[in-house]
Amino acid sequence: MKRSVAARRVLISVRKAAGDSRFWRRVESLLSRPRSRMAEVNVGKISRLTKQGDRVVVPGKVLGKGEINHSVTVAALSFSSAALDKLRSAGCKVMRLDEFAEVEQKGSGVKIIV
């Protein structure tokens, strides 16, 4: 299974963060899927499943379809340019998964959206 250098770097950092955390082990298993089964989540789905101030992990790519009108923290493997524009204009905090893994080591209270 081929992966980009960035995806491999993220997977390694998530494995380090996993330790004995069930949350990060689950994220790691979702990231280990073949590329064709990688999660693709639209901004509209994030909006429907979250409320103001939630923290969300997407083990895949965030796409720009839909609208969001509240501020959340979103960590993902990658973002489309349209998704970045919409999330930032709504006041959301956008992070890469490896950055989020350093900040949020236990993963308690964080939602996984696939």
PELINWO-V60315 format. One record per run of one state. SS is the DSSP state (alpha for helix, beta for strand, coil for the rest). FROM is the first residue (numbers start at 0). LEN is the number of residues. Records with the same first field share a line. If there is no record, write none. Layout:
# PELINWO-V60315
SS = FROM-LEN / FROM-LEN
This chain:
# PELINWO-V60315
coil = 0-4 / 18-3 / 31-3 / 37-1 / 49-5 / 63-9 / 79-1 / 89-3 / 103-6 / 112-2
alpha = 4-14 / 21-10 / 34-3 / 42-7 / 80-9 / 96-7
beta = 38-4 / 54-9 / 72-7 / 92-4 / 109-3
